[in-house]
Amino acid sequence: MNALLGKSFAPKIMARFISTEVLRSTTKHKTPMKRASSLMNSLRSEEFDRLKVGKNIPYIETGDSIEVEKLPYMTATEPDIIKGLVVAVSHRSSDTSLRIINVEHGTPVERRLVIYSPLIKNIKILQKAFLTKGKKRIR
C-alpha cells in the first residue's frame, strides 16, 4: 500500500485520522439538558427499585374488581379496606396509579390511589375482568 500511495502520503492520512478521533472524544460533550435528563432517569429507576422491594402487587387491568388495604394516616394501626372497580390504570414507574369507583351509601365515589404509596399495605384482586366491553359479566 505504501508503494501506491507513497511513503509521505500514508502517515499523513493516519495522523489525520488519529487526530480527529482524539479531538472527537475530547471535545464532544452532551448538552446540560441531556446530562440532567439521564441523571434524573437513573435516580427515578433507583427510587422505583427501592419502592418495589417487599411489595407483591398483582397485574391489574381496567375492569377488575379489587380490594385495597390502605392506612388513613402514617401512624395508624388499622388499615381501611377499600373495594371498587378499576376504571383506569396509568403506568408511570413509581407514580403508577389506579382510578377505582365504588357506590358508598348510594353515592358513586371515584378514588385515585398511587400503588407504590407507603400507605397502601395490600392489593387483592377479587375478580378478574368484572366488566368487559362496558357490560357486567354474567355467570
C-alpha positions in Angstrom: 0.0 0.0 0.0 2.9 2.3 0.7 4.1 1.8 -2.9 0.8 3.0 -4.3 0.3 6.0 -2.0 3.9 7.0 -1.5 5.7 6.9 1.8 5.0 10.5 2.7 1.2 10.3 2.0 0.3 7.3 4.2 1.5 8.8 7.5 -0.5 12.0 6.9 -3.7 10.1 6.4 -3.1 8.1 9.6 -2.1 11.2 11.5 -5.2 13.0 10.3 -7.5 10.0 11.2 -6.0 9.7 14.7 -6.2 13.4 15.5 -9.9 13.6 14.5 -10.6 10.6 16.8 -8.8 12.2 19.7 -10.5 15.6 19.1 -13.9 14.0 18.8 -13.6 12.1 22.1 -12.3 15.2 24.0 -14.4 18.0 22.5 -17.8 16.3 22.1 -19.9 16.7 25.2 -23.5 16.1 26.0 -25.7 19.2 26.4 -26.5 20.0 30.0 -30.2 19.1 29.4 -29.2 15.6 28.2 -26.9 15.1 31.2 -29.6 16.3 33.6 -32.2 14.1 31.9 -30.0 10.9 32.1 -29.2 11.7 35.8 -32.9 12.1 36.6 -33.8 8.8 34.8 -31.2 6.9 36.8 -32.5 8.5 40.1 -36.1 7.5 39.1 -35.1 3.9 38.3 -33.3 3.6 41.7 -36.3 5.0 43.5 -38.6 2.6 41.7 -36.4 -0.4 42.6 -36.4 0.7 46.2 -40.2 1.1 46.3 -40.8 -2.3 44.7 -38.8 -4.2 47.4 -41.2 -6.1 49.7 -44.4 -5.3 47.7 -46.1 -8.0 45.9 -48.5 -6.2 43.6 -50.6 -8.2 41.1 -51.1 -7.2 37.5 -54.2 -5.0 37.5 -56.2 -4.2 34.4 -59.3 -2.0 33.9 -62.5 -3.8 34.6 -61.0 -5.8 37.6 -62.7 -5.8 40.9 -60.1 -5.1 43.7 -59.8 -4.7 47.4 -57.1 -2.3 48.8 -55.9 -2.2 52.4 -54.8 1.4 52.9 -53.8 3.2 56.1 -55.7 6.5 56.6 -52.5 8.1 58.0 -48.9 7.0 58.6 -49.2 6.2 62.3 -52.5 4.3 62.0 -52.6 0.7 63.2 -55.8 -0.5 61.5 -56.0 -0.2 57.7 -59.2 0.9 55.9 -60.5 -1.6 53.3 -61.5 0.0 50.0 -63.3 -2.1 47.4 -64.1 -1.0 44.0 -64.0 -1.4 40.2 -60.8 -0.3 38.4 -61.8 2.3 35.8 -58.3 3.4 34.7 -54.6 2.4 35.3 -51.7 4.8 34.5 -48.3 3.1 34.4 -45.6 5.6 35.3 -43.0 3.6 37.2 -43.1 4.9 40.8 -46.2 7.1 40.1 -48.3 4.2 38.9 -51.9 4.9 39.9 -55.4 3.4 39.8 -58.8 5.0 39.5 -61.4 3.0 41.2 -65.1 3.6 41.5 -67.5 2.3 44.2 -71.0 3.1 45.4 -71.0 4.1 49.1 -74.3 4.9 50.8 -76.0 5.3 47.4 -73.4 7.8 46.1 -70.8 6.8 43.5 -67.3 7.6 44.7 -64.2 7.7 42.4 -60.8 7.5 44.0 -57.3 7.7 42.7 -54.7 5.5 44.5 -51.0 5.6 44.0 -49.9 1.9 44.0 -46.4 2.4 45.4 -47.5 4.7 48.2 -46.3 3.7 51.7 -49.9 4.0 53.0 -51.0 1.1 50.8 -50.4 -2.2 52.5 -52.0 -4.8 50.3 -53.9 -5.1 47.0 -56.0 -8.1 46.3 -57.9 -8.9 43.0 -61.4 -10.1 43.9 -62.5 -10.9 40.3 -60.6 -10.5 37.0 -62.5 -8.8 34.2 -65.5 -8.0 36.3 -66.5 -5.6 33.4 -65.9 -6.5 29.8 -66.8 -4.2 27.0 -68.7 -1.9 29.4 -71.1 -4.7 30.5 -71.1 -6.7 33.7 -70.1 -10.3 33.3 -73.0 -12.7 34.0 -72.3 -16.3 35.2 
